[in-house]
C-alpha cells in the first residue's frame, strides 16, 4: 500500500459516518505515514476514533484497489521532521513544489503540520 502514489484514507465521525480523503503516504517498516494540517478534519476524527480504512486510489480518491482496515495515531510535533523526510524521499520535487506553494500562497492562518502513523490490521 505504501508504494501507491495516493491512498484513500477513511476516518470516522463520532456518529460512525465514514469520510474518505485522498492523501500521499510513505512507508517506513511496517508503518505508513501521512502529513497533514493540525486543524484538518481527519486529525479531529482520529482523536475520537483511531480506526481507519485504507485503499489505493487516484488523486480524486476513487479506489483502484482493495481496502484494508488499520489504526492511526496523530504523532507528537517532534516526529514531524521524520515524516517530512519520508514524504520528501518518496515524492521528491513534487513535494518540494507543494511546500513552496504553501509558503508563497497567502493564508488567513498558517496551519501547523502533524504526522499520522498508520498500522495496518494483520
N, CA, C and O atoms as CSV, one atom per row, in Angstrom:
chain,resi,resn,atom,element,x,y,z
A,1,UNK,N,N,0.831,-1.194,0.000
A,1,UNK,CA,C,0.000,0.000,0.000
A,1,UNK,C,C,0.873,1.254,0.000
A,1,UNK,O,O,0.486,2.262,-0.591
A,2,UNK,N,N,2.025,1.219,0.638
A,2,UNK,CA,C,2.893,2.381,0.694
A,2,UNK,C,C,3.512,2.756,-0.640
A,2,UNK,O,O,4.037,3.861,-0.780
A,3,UNK,N,N,3.466,1.858,-1.633
A,3,UNK,CA,C,4.048,2.139,-2.942
A,3,UNK,C,C,3.114,2.972,-3.819
A,3,UNK,O,O,3.560,3.557,-4.806
A,4,UNK,N,N,1.849,3.033,-3.482
A,4,UNK,CA,C,0.880,3.809,-4.262
A,4,UNK,C,C,1.183,5.293,-4.151
A,4,UNK,O,O,1.662,5.761,-3.118
A,5,UNK,N,N,0.903,6.038,-5.223
A,5,UNK,CA,C,1.068,7.483,-5.167
A,5,UNK,C,C,0.049,8.091,-4.212
A,5,UNK,O,O,0.393,8.965,-3.416
A,6,UNK,N,N,-1.183,7.645,-4.282
A,6,UNK,CA,C,-2.250,8.128,-3.403
A,6,UNK,C,C,-2.926,6.954,-2.734
A,6,UNK,O,O,-3.009,5.858,-3.287
A,7,UNK,N,N,-3.409,7.209,-1.526
A,7,UNK,CA,C,-4.311,6.258,-0.891
A,7,UNK,C,C,-5.546,7.024,-0.443
A,7,UNK,O,O,-5.493,8.227,-0.189
A,8,UNK,N,N,-6.631,6.324,-0.354
A,8,UNK,CA,C,-7.847,6.881,0.214
A,8,UNK,C,C,-7.828,6.517,1.688
A,8,UNK,O,O,-7.897,5.343,2.049
A,9,UNK,N,N,-7.732,7.536,2.538
A,9,UNK,CA,C,-7.718,7.349,3.987
A,9,UNK,C,C,-9.116,7.645,4.496
A,9,UNK,O,O,-9.581,8.783,4.423
A,10,UNK,N,N,-9.784,6.626,5.011
A,10,UNK,CA,C,-11.132,6.793,5.543
A,10,UNK,C,C,-11.063,6.842,7.053
A,10,UNK,O,O,-10.568,5.924,7.707
A,11,UNK,N,N,-11.579,7.948,7.597
A,11,UNK,CA,C,-11.702,8.121,9.041
A,11,UNK,C,C,-13.185,8.184,9.366
A,11,UNK,O,O,-14.024,8.256,8.468
A,12,UNK,N,N,-13.503,8.157,10.657
A,12,UNK,CA,C,-14.904,8.040,11.049
A,12,UNK,C,C,-15.330,9.137,12.007
A,12,UNK,O,O,-14.644,9.438,12.984
A,13,UNK,N,N,-16.484,9.731,11.705
A,13,UNK,CA,C,-17.063,10.752,12.570
A,13,UNK,C,C,-17.594,10.111,13.846
A,13,UNK,O,O,-17.700,8.889,13.946
A,14,UNK,N,N,-17.928,10.958,14.823
A,14,UNK,CA,C,-18.462,10.452,16.086
A,14,UNK,C,C,-19.719,9.608,15.889
A,14,UNK,O,O,-19.962,8.657,16.632
A,15,UNK,N,N,-20.523,9.969,14.866
A,15,UNK,CA,C,-21.752,9.222,14.626
A,15,UNK,C,C,-21.528,7.974,13.765
A,15,UNK,O,O,-22.481,7.272,13.427
A,16,UNK,N,N,-20.263,7.700,13.411
A,16,UNK,CA,C,-19.933,6.491,12.660
A,16,UNK,C,C,-19.845,6.668,11.159
A,16,UNK,O,O,-19.412,5.751,10.461
A,17,UNK,N,N,-20.245,7.826,10.638
A,17,UNK,CA,C,-20.165,8.050,9.198
A,17,UNK,C,C,-18.718,8.110,8.743
A,17,UNK,O,O,-17.869,8.711,9.401
A,18,UNK,N,N,-18.451,7.479,7.608
A,18,UNK,CA,C,-17.099,7.421,7.054
A,18,UNK,C,C,-16.824,8.657,6.207
A,18,UNK,O,O,-17.699,9.152,5.496
A,19,UNK,N,N,-15.574,9.151,6.300
A,19,UNK,CA,C,-15.125,10.278,5.490
A,19,UNK,C,C,-13.801,9.878,4.842
A,19,UNK,O,O,-12.799,9.681,5.530
A,20,UNK,N,N,-13.806,9.760,3.518
A,20,UNK,CA,C,-12.603,9.343,2.785
A,20,UNK,C,C,-11.882,10.571,2.224
A,20,UNK,O,O,-12.508,11.505,1.721
A,21,UNK,N,N,-10.553,10.546,2.322
A,21,UNK,CA,C,-9.726,11.639,1.832
A,21,UNK,C,C,-8.521,11.059,1.102
A,21,UNK,O,O,-7.833,10.204,1.660
A,22,UNK,N,N,-8.237,11.497,-0.136
A,22,UNK,CA,C,-7.016,11.033,-0.800
A,22,UNK,C,C,-5.803,11.746,-0.193
A,22,UNK,O,O,-5.817,12.963,-0.013
A,23,UNK,N,N,-4.764,10.980,0.118
A,23,UNK,CA,C,-3.555,11.543,0.734
A,23,UNK,C,C,-2.319,10.890,0.139
A,23,UNK,O,O,-2.379,9.800,-0.431
A,24,UNK,N,N,-1.182,11.593,0.288
A,24,UNK,CA,C,0.111,10.996,-0.013
A,24,UNK,C,C,0.514,10.155,1.185
A,24,UNK,O,O,0.172,10.471,2.325
A,25,UNK,N,N,1.238,9.092,0.918
A,25,UNK,CA,C,1.640,8.202,2.006
A,25,UNK,C,C,3.041,7.684,1.736
A,25,UNK,O,O,3.429,7.463,0.588
A,26,UNK,N,N,3.798,7.493,2.815
A,26,UNK,CA,C,5.132,6.898,2.707
A,26,UNK,C,C,5.235,5.770,3.731
A,26,UNK,O,O,4.671,5.844,4.822
A,27,UNK,N,N,5.964,4.736,3.353
A,27,UNK,CA,C,6.149,3.579,4.234
A,27,UNK,C,C,7.515,3.643,4.898
A,27,UNK,O,O,8.510,4.043,4.293
A,28,UNK,N,N,7.532,3.233,6.167
A,28,UNK,CA,C,8.777,3.026,6.894
A,28,UNK,C,C,8.571,1.793,7.756
A,28,UNK,O,O,7.860,1.838,8.759
A,29,UNK,N,N,9.192,0.700,7.363
A,29,UNK,CA,C,8.980,-0.561,8.070
A,29,UNK,C,C,7.554,-1.031,7.881
A,29,UNK,O,O,7.063,-1.112,6.755
A,30,UNK,N,N,6.888,-1.343,8.983
A,30,UNK,CA,C,5.506,-1.815,8.930
A,30,UNK,C,C,4.490,-0.683,9.012
A,30,UNK,O,O,3.286,-0.931,8.947
A,31,UNK,N,N,4.949,0.536,9.153
A,31,UNK,CA,C,4.048,1.676,9.324
A,31,UNK,C,C,3.958,2.521,8.059
A,31,UNK,O,O,4.893,2.585,7.261
A,32,UNK,N,N,2.804,3.167,7.902
A,32,UNK,CA,C,2.591,4.141,6.840
A,32,UNK,C,C,2.484,5.509,7.495
A,32,UNK,O,O,1.979,5.634,8.611
A,33,UNK,N,N,2.962,6.536,6.795
A,33,UNK,CA,C,2.956,7.876,7.356
A,33,UNK,C,C,2.311,8.868,6.390
A,33,UNK,O,O,2.503,8.802,5.176
A,34,UNK,N,N,1.546,9.780,6.964
A,34,UNK,CA,C,0.860,10.835,6.240
A,34,UNK,C,C,1.194,12.137,6.953
A,34,UNK,O,O,1.356,12.149,8.173
A,35,UNK,N,N,1.298,13.233,6.206
A,35,UNK,CA,C,1.463,14.549,6.820
A,35,UNK,C,C,0.249,15.383,6.447
A,35,UNK,O,O,-0.229,15.319,5.314
A,36,UNK,N,N,-0.254,16.171,7.404
A,36,UNK,CA,C,-1.466,16.949,7.173
A,36,UNK,C,C,-1.488,18.147,8.109
A,36,UNK,O,O,-0.616,18.291,8.966
A,37,UNK,N,N,-2.484,19.003,7.944
A,37,UNK,CA,C,-2.648,20.157,8.826
A,37,UNK,C,C,-3.199,19.716,10.177
A,37,UNK,O,O,-4.054,18.834,10.260
A,38,UNK,N,N,-2.698,20.341,11.220
A,38,UNK,CA,C,-3.145,20.046,12.575
A,38,UNK,C,C,-4.657,20.220,12.720
A,38,UNK,O,O,-5.304,19.461,13.443
A,39,UNK,N,N,-5.219,21.214,12.037
A,39,UNK,CA,C,-6.646,21.516,12.178
A,39,UNK,C,C,-7.528,20.816,11.147
A,39,UNK,O,O,-8.697,21.169,10.995
A,40,UNK,N,N,-6.985,19.834,10.443
A,40,UNK,CA,C,-7.777,19.137,9.428
A,40,UNK,C,C,-8.841,18.254,10.074
A,40,UNK,O,O,-8.709,17.825,11.220
A,41,UNK,N,N,-9.876,18.000,9.321
A,41,UNK,CA,C,-10.948,17.140,9.813
A,41,UNK,C,C,-10.472,15.746,10.163
A,41,UNK,O,O,-10.939,15.155,11.137
A,42,UNK,N,N,-9.533,15.206,9.365
A,42,UNK,CA,C,-9.077,13.842,9.647
A,42,UNK,C,C,-8.380,13.749,10.995
A,42,UNK,O,O,-8.506,12.740,11.688
A,43,UNK,N,N,-7.642,14.797,11.377
A,43,UNK,CA,C,-6.979,14.805,12.682
A,43,UNK,C,C,-8.019,14.850,13.790
A,43,UNK,O,O,-7.897,14.132,14.783
A,44,UNK,N,N,-9.022,15.671,13.636
A,44,UNK,CA,C,-10.085,15.754,14.642
A,44,UNK,C,C,-10.795,14.406,14.788
A,44,UNK,O,O,-11.066,13.949,15.898
A,45,UNK,N,N,-11.092,13.780,13.643
A,45,UNK,CA,C,-11.781,12.490,13.694
A,45,UNK,C,C,-10.906,11.409,14.324
A,45,UNK,O,O,-11.403,10.573,15.079
A,46,UNK,N,N,-9.597,11.419,14.018
A,46,UNK,CA,C,-8.696,10.402,14.584
A,46,UNK,C,C,-8.550,10.543,16.095
A,46,UNK,O,O,-8.344,9.545,16.786
A,47,UNK,N,N,-8.651,11.734,16.607
A,47,UNK,CA,C,-8.561,11.933,18.059
A,47,UNK,C,C,-9.747,11.265,18.770
A,47,UNK,O,O,-9.638,10.873,19.932
A,48,UNK,N,N,-10.878,11.140,18.066
A,48,UNK,CA,C,-12.060,10.497,18.635
A,48,UNK,C,C,-12.122,9.004,18.343
A,48,UNK,O,O,-12.661,8.233,19.136
A,49,UNK,N,N,-11.563,8.595,17.192
A,49,UNK,CA,C,-11.655,7.193,16.782
A,49,UNK,C,C,-10.433,6.861,15.921
A,49,UNK,O,O,-10.326,7.355,14.798
A,50,UNK,N,N,-9.518,6.041,16.422
A,50,UNK,CA,C,-8.296,5.740,15.674
A,50,UNK,C,C,-8.466,4.729,14.540
A,50,UNK,O,O,-7.504,4.444,13.827
A,51,UNK,N,N,-9.656,4.188,14.362
A,51,UNK,CA,C,-9.888,3.207,13.298
A,51,UNK,C,C,-9.892,3.896,11.939
A,51,UNK,O,O,-10.482,4.963,11.772
A,52,UNK,N,N,-9.224,3.268,10.967
A,52,UNK,CA,C,-9.187,3.787,9.607
A,52,UNK,C,C,-9.368,2.641,8.623
A,52,UNK,O,O,-9.235,1.468,8.973
A,53,UNK,N,N,-9.673,3.005,7.388
A,53,UNK,CA,C,-9.698,2.055,6.281
A,53,UNK,C,C,-8.884,2.703,5.166
A,53,UNK,O,O,-9.075,3.879,4.853
A,54,UNK,N,N,-7.975,1.933,4.569
A,54,UNK,CA,C,-7.108,2.434,3.511
A,54,UNK,C,C,-7.334,1.661,2.236
A,54,UNK,O,O,-7.623,0.465,2.252
A,55,UNK,N,N,-7.198,2.369,1.129
A,55,UNK,CA,C,-7.270,1.711,-0.170
A,55,UNK,C,C,-6.478,2.497,-1.190
A,55,UNK,O,O,-6.431,3.726,-1.125
A,56,UNK,N,N,-5.855,1.808,-2.132
A,56,UNK,CA,C,-5.168,2.506,-3.213
A,56,UNK,C,C,-6.201,3.328,-3.966
A,56,UNK,O,O,-7.330,2.887,-4.185
A,57,UNK,N,N,-5.787,4.555,-4.365
A,57,UNK,CA,C,-6.745,5.412,-5.059
A,57,UNK,C,C,-6.029,6.302,-6.060
A,57,UNK,O,O,-4.800,6.334,-6.135
A,58,UNK,N,N,-6.842,7.027,-6.831
A,58,UNK,CA,C,-6.287,8.053,-7.706
A,58,UNK,C,C,-6.294,9.375,-6.938
A,58,UNK,O,O,-6.666,9.413,-5.765
A,59,UNK,N,N,-5.886,10.452,-7.600
A,59,UNK,CA,C,-5.774,11.754,-6.960
A,59,UNK,C,C,-7.110,12.257,-6.410
A,59,UNK,O,O,-7.130,13.048,-5.467
A,60,UNK,N,N,-8.202,11.815,-6.981
A,60,UNK,CA,C,-9.531,12.236,-6.520
A,60,UNK,C,C,-10.109,11.328,-5.439
A,60,UNK,O,O,-11.209,11.571,-4.944
A,61,UNK,N,N,-9.375,10.290,-5.075
A,61,UNK,CA,C,-9.843,9.391,-4.029
A,61,UNK,C,C,-10.662,8.220,-4.521
A,61,UNK,O,O,-11.192,7.459,-3.712
A,62,UNK,N,N,-10.781,8.055,-5.839
A,62,UNK,CA,C,-11.509,6.890,-6.374
A,62,UNK,C,C,-10.651,5.658,-6.171
A,62,UNK,O,O,-9.492,5.621,-6.586
A,63,UNK,N,N,-11.211,4.672,-5.545
A,63,UNK,CA,C,-10.461,3.456,-5.226
A,63,UNK,C,C,-9.998,2.729,-6.480
A,63,UNK,O,O,-10.743,2.601,-7.451
A,64,UNK,N,N,-8.747,2.253,-6.445
A,64,UNK,CA,C,-8.183,1.476,-7.544
A,64,UNK,C,C,-7.706,0.118,-7.069
A,64,UNK,O,O,-7.077,-0.625,-7.823
A,65,UNK,N,N,-8.003,-0.207,-5.827
A,65,UNK,CA,C,-7.594,-1.479,-5.259
A,65,UNK,C,C,-8.440,-1.783,-4.039
A,65,UNK,O,O,-9.314,-0.998,-3.669
A,66,UNK,N,N,-8.180,-2.927,-3.412
A,66,UNK,CA,C,-8.969,-3.324,-2.241
A,66,UNK,C,C,-8.681,-2.425,-1.039
A,66,UNK,O,O,-7.623,-1.802,-0.950
A,67,UNK,N,N,-9.635,-2.373,-0.128
A,67,UNK,CA,C,-9.476,-1.616,1.105
A,67,UNK,C,C,-9.050,-2.541,2.239
A,67,UNK,O,O,-9.410,-3.718,2.271
A,68,UNK,N,N,-8.273,-1.982,3.170
A,68,UNK,CA,C,-7.828,-2.749,4.338
A,68,UNK,C,C,-7.999,-1.894,5.589
A,68,UNK,O,O,-7.807,-0.679,5.541
A,69,UNK,N,N,-8.361,-2.524,6.713
A,69,UNK,CA,C,-8.513,-1.764,7.954
A,69,UNK,C,C,-7.163,-1.498,8.615
A,69,UNK,O,O,-6.171,-2.179,8.355
A,70,UNK,N,N,-7.161,-0.503,9.462
A,70,UNK,CA,C,-5.951,-0.178,10.204
A,70,UNK,C,C,-6.274,0.713,11.381
A,70,UNK,O,O,-7.432,1.015,11.669
A,71,UNK,N,N,-5.208,1.126,12.054
A,71,UNK,CA,C,-5.314,2.021,13.194
A,71,UNK,C,C,-4.334,3.163,12.984
A,71,UNK,O,O,-3.210,2.947,12.531
A,72,UNK,N,N,-4.756,4.378,13.311
A,72,UNK,CA,C,-3.903,5.545,13.103
A,72,UNK,C,C,-3.746,6.324,14.401
A,72,UNK,O,O,-4.625,6.333,15.264
A,73,UNK,N,N,-2.593,6.977,14.506
A,73,UNK,CA,C,-2.331,7.828,15.665
A,73,UNK,C,C,-1.709,9.129,15.163
A,73,UNK,O,O,-0.854,9.124,14.277
A,74,UNK,N,N,-2.154,10.243,15.749
A,74,UNK,CA,C,-1.570,11.548,15.440
A,74,UNK,C,C,-0.282,11.647,16.245
A,74,UNK,O,O,-0.282,11.458,17.462
A,75,UNK,N,N,0.817,11.945,15.555
A,75,UNK,CA,C,2.129,11.967,16.188
A,75,UNK,C,C,2.414,13.292,16.879
A,75,UNK,O,O,1.847,14.326,16.525
A,76,UNK,N,N,3.297,13.247,17.867
A,76,UNK,CA,C,3.755,14.460,18.530
A,76,UNK,C,C,4.541,15.316,17.547
A,76,UNK,O,O,5.059,14.812,16.550
A,77,UNK,N,N,4.626,16.589,17.827
A,77,UNK,CA,C,5.288,17.549,16.937
A,77,UNK,C,C,6.745,17.191,16.657
A,77,UNK,O,O,7.253,17.497,15.578
A,78,UNK,N,N,7.422,16.556,17.596
A,78,UNK,CA,C,8.835,16.222,17.393
A,78,UNK,C,C,9.050,15.155,16.323
A,78,UNK,O,O,10.183,14.951,15.887
A,79,UNK,N,N,7.994,14.471,15.890
A,79,UNK,CA,C,8.106,13.443,14.842
A,79,UNK,C,C,7.847,14.002,13.446
A,79,UNK,O,O,8.064,13.299,12.458
A,80,UNK,N,N,7.386,15.251,13.341
A,80,UNK,CA,C,7.054,15.846,12.043
A,80,UNK,C,C,8.255,15.871,11.092
A,80,UNK,O,O,8.086,15.525,9.923
A,81,UNK,N,N,9.466,16.263,11.532
A,81,UNK,CA,C,10.605,16.254,10.601
A,81,UNK,C,C,10.868,14.871,9.992
A,81,UNK,O,O,11.221,14.765,8.817
A,82,UNK,N,N,10.699,13.827,10.782
A,82,UNK,CA,C,10.880,12.453,10.291
A,82,UNK,C,C,9.856,12.139,9.195
A,82,UNK,O,O,10.205,11.569,8.161
A,83,UNK,N,N,8.600,12.512,9.422
A,83,UNK,CA,C,7.542,12.253,8.441
A,83,UNK,C,C,7.790,13.085,7.182
A,83,UNK,O,O,7.598,12.594,6.070
A,84,UNK,N,N,8.210,14.329,7.348
A,84,UNK,CA,C,8.532,15.175,6.189
A,84,UNK,C,C,9.632,14.533,5.341
A,84,UNK,O,O,9.551,14.530,4.113
A,85,UNK,N,N,10.654,13.992,5.996
A,85,UNK,CA,C,11.752,13.339,5.254
A,85,UNK,C,C,11.240,12.138,4.459
A,85,UNK,O,O,11.624,11.949,3.305
A,86,UNK,N,N,10.384,11.335,5.065
A,86,UNK,CA,C,9.839,10.163,4.377
A,86,UNK,C,C,9.017,10.576,3.155
A,86,UNK,O,O,9.166,10.003,2.075
A,87,UNK,N,N,8.154,11.569,3.333
A,87,UNK,CA,C,7.317,12.039,2.226
A,87,UNK,C,C,8.197,12.665,1.143
A,87,UNK,O,O,7.995,12.409,-0.044
A,88,UNK,N,N,9.170,13.482,1.544
A,88,UNK,CA,C,10.067,14.130,0.576
A,88,UNK,C,C,10.871,13.098,-0.206
A,88,UNK,O,O,11.088,13.266,-1.406
A,89,UNK,N,N,11.316,12.033,0.460
A,89,UNK,CA,C,12.090,10.995,-0.225
A,89,UNK,C,C,11.246,10.290,-1.285
A,89,UNK,O,O,11.759,9.921,-2.341
A,90,UNK,N,N,9.975,10.103,-1.012
A,90,UNK,CA,C,9.112,9.401,-1.963
A,90,UNK,C,C,8.629,10.316,-3.093
A,90,UNK,O,O,8.621,9.908,-4.254
A,91,UNK,N,N,8.229,11.536,-2.768
A,91,UNK,CA,C,7.587,12.406,-3.752
A,91,UNK,C,C,8.518,13.444,-4.355
A,91,UNK,O,O,8.143,14.123,-5.311
A,92,UNK,N,N,9.723,13.581,-3.815
A,92,UNK,CA,C,10.767,14.410,-4.400
A,92,UNK,C,C,10.345,15.818,-4.745
A,92,UNK,O,O,9.814,16.549,-3.909
A,93,UNK,N,N,10.589,16.190,-5.993
A,93,UNK,CA,C,10.343,17.553,-6.461
A,93,UNK,C,C,8.876,17.955,-6.303
A,93,UNK,O,O,8.588,19.109,-5.987
A,94,UNK,N,N,7.969,17.047,-6.513
A,94,UNK,CA,C,6.543,17.362,-6.379
A,94,UNK,C,C,6.229,17.854,-4.965
A,94,UNK,O,O,5.487,18.820,-4.787
A,95,UNK,N,N,6.793,17.188,-3.972
A,95,UNK,CA,C,6.580,17.601,-2.573
A,95,UNK,C,C,7.217,18.961,-2.312
A,95,UNK,O,O,6.621,19.810,-1.649
A,96,UNK,N,N,8.408,19.168,-2.823
A,96,UNK,CA,C,9.100,20.436,-2.600
A,96,UNK,C,C,8.340,21.602,-3.251
A,96,UNK,O,O,8.286,22.695,-2.686
A,97,UNK,N,N,7.759,21.379,-4.421
A,97,UNK,CA,C,6.952,22.410,-5.077
A,97,UNK,C,C,5.713,22.711,-4.236
A,97,UNK,O,O,5.325,23.871,-4.097
A,98,UNK,N,N,5.095,21.680,-3.679
A,98,UNK,CA,C,3.933,21.879,-2.825
A,98,UNK,C,C,4.310,22.708,-1.596
A,98,UNK,O,O,3.551,23.587,-1.189
A,99,UNK,N,N,5.467,22.438,-1.006
A,99,UNK,CA,C,5.922,23.223,0.149
A,99,UNK,C,C,6.145,24.680,-0.231
A,99,UNK,O,O,5.788,25.588,0.519
A,100,UNK,N,N,6.731,24.895,-1.387
A,100,UNK,CA,C,6.953,26.260,-1.861
A,100,UNK,C,C,5.618,26.978,-2.052
A,100,UNK,O,O,5.477,28.146,-1.688
A,101,UNK,N,N,4.652,26.283,-2.617
A,101,UNK,CA,C,3.315,26.857,-2.787
A,101,UNK,C,C,2.697,27.238,-1.461
A,101,UNK,O,O,2.026,28.265,-1.361
A,102,UNK,N,N,2.918,26.418,-0.431
A,102,UNK,CA,C,2.407,26.732,0.907
A,102,UNK,C,C,3.028,28.021,1.444
A,102,UNK,O,O,2.369,28.791,2.143
A,103,UNK,N,N,4.287,28.246,1.116
A,103,UNK,CA,C,4.989,29.418,1.649
A,103,UNK,C,C,4.584,30.709,0.946
A,103,UNK,O,O,4.518,31.762,1.581
A,104,UNK,N,N,4.312,30.642,-0.356
A,104,UNK,CA,C,4.008,31.870,-1.088
A,104,UNK,C,C,2.514,32.165,-1.186
A,104,UNK,O,O,2.126,33.313,-1.406
A,105,UNK,N,N,1.690,31.167,-1.028
A,105,UNK,CA,C,0.236,31.377,-1.108
A,105,UNK,C,C,-0.241,32.016,0.192
A,105,UNK,O,O,-0.010,31.476,1.274
A,106,UNK,N,N,-0.900,33.155,0.088
A,106,UNK,CA,C,-1.374,33.793,1.318
A,106,UNK,C,C,-2.466,32.964,1.974
A,106,UNK,O,O,-3.372,32.467,1.305
A,107,UNK,N,N,-2.373,32.823,3.267
A,107,UNK,CA,C,-3.381,32.109,4.035
A,107,UNK,C,C,-3.859,33.027,5.156
A,107,UNK,O,O,-3.120,33.878,5.653
A,108,UNK,N,N,-5.078,32.832,5.524
A,108,UNK,CA,C,-5.573,33.611,6.659
A,108,UNK,C,C,-4.790,33.252,7.911
A,108,UNK,O,O,-4.435,34.117,8.711
A,109,UNK,N,N,-4.531,31.982,8.064
A,109,UNK,CA,C,-3.820,31.487,9.233
A,109,UNK,C,C,-2.876,30.388,8.774
A,109,UNK,O,O,-3.305,29.450,8.102
A,110,UNK,N,N,-1.614,30.483,9.119
A,110,UNK,CA,C,-0.688,29.398,8.794
A,110,UNK,C,C,-1.006,28.228,9.717
A,110,UNK,O,O,-1.081,28.390,10.935
A,111,UNK,N,N,-1.187,27.083,9.144
A,111,UNK,CA,C,-1.517,25.901,9.928
A,111,UNK,C,C,-0.261,25.100,10.225
A,111,UNK,O,O,0.661,25.036,9.412
A,112,UNK,N,N,-0.244,24.513,11.357
A,112,UNK,CA,C,0.858,23.656,11.766
A,112,UNK,C,C,0.645,22.266,11.169
A,112,UNK,O,O,-0.483,21.777,11.114
A,113,UNK,N,N,1.715,21.641,10.728
A,113,UNK,CA,C,1.633,20.288,10.169
A,113,UNK,C,C,1.836,19.257,11.281
A,113,UNK,O,O,2.557,19.493,12.250
A,114,UNK,N,N,1.185,18.124,11.112
A,114,UNK,CA,C,1.375,16.991,12.008
A,114,UNK,C,C,1.513,15.728,11.173
A,114,UNK,O,O,1.074,15.675,10.024
A,115,UNK,N,N,2.116,14.735,11.753
A,115,UNK,CA,C,2.235,13.439,11.112
A,115,UNK,C,C,1.190,12.484,11.658
A,115,UNK,O,O,0.750,12.602,12.802
A,116,UNK,N,N,0.808,11.547,10.826
A,116,UNK,CA,C,-0.107,10.478,11.228
A,116,UNK,C,C,0.603,9.162,10.919
A,116,UNK,O,O,1.098,8.963,9.810
A,117,UNK,N,N,0.648,8.279,11.893
A,117,UNK,CA,C,1.240,6.952,11.694
A,117,UNK,C,C,0.098,5.942,11.637
A,117,UNK,O,O,-0.771,5.905,12.509
A,118,UNK,N,N,0.125,5.122,10.583
A,118,UNK,CA,C,-0.938,4.133,10.355
A,118,UNK,C,C,-0.346,2.738,10.399
A,118,UNK,O,O,0.664,2.447,9.757
A,119,UNK,N,N,-0.996,1.888,11.166
A,119,UNK,CA,C,-0.619,0.474,11.239
A,119,UNK,C,C,-1.760,-0.344,10.653
A,119,UNK,O,O,-2.899,-0.246,11.110
A,120,UNK,N,N,-1.458,-1.141,9.654
A,120,UNK,CA,C,-2.484,-1.968,9.024
A,120,UNK,C,C,-2.816,-3.162,9.905
A,120,UNK,O,O,-1.950,-3.692,10.601
A,121,UNK,N,N,-4.080,-3.581,9.868
A,121,UNK,CA,C,-4.508,-4.765,10.621
A,121,UNK,C,C,-3.826,-5.988,10.034
A,121,UNK,O,O,-3.628,-6.071,8.822
A,122,UNK,N,N,-3.475,-6.909,10.862
A,122,UNK,CA,C,-2.788,-8.123,10.417
A,122,UNK,C,C,-3.734,-9.151,9.875
A,122,UNK,O,O,-3.304,-10.228,9.461
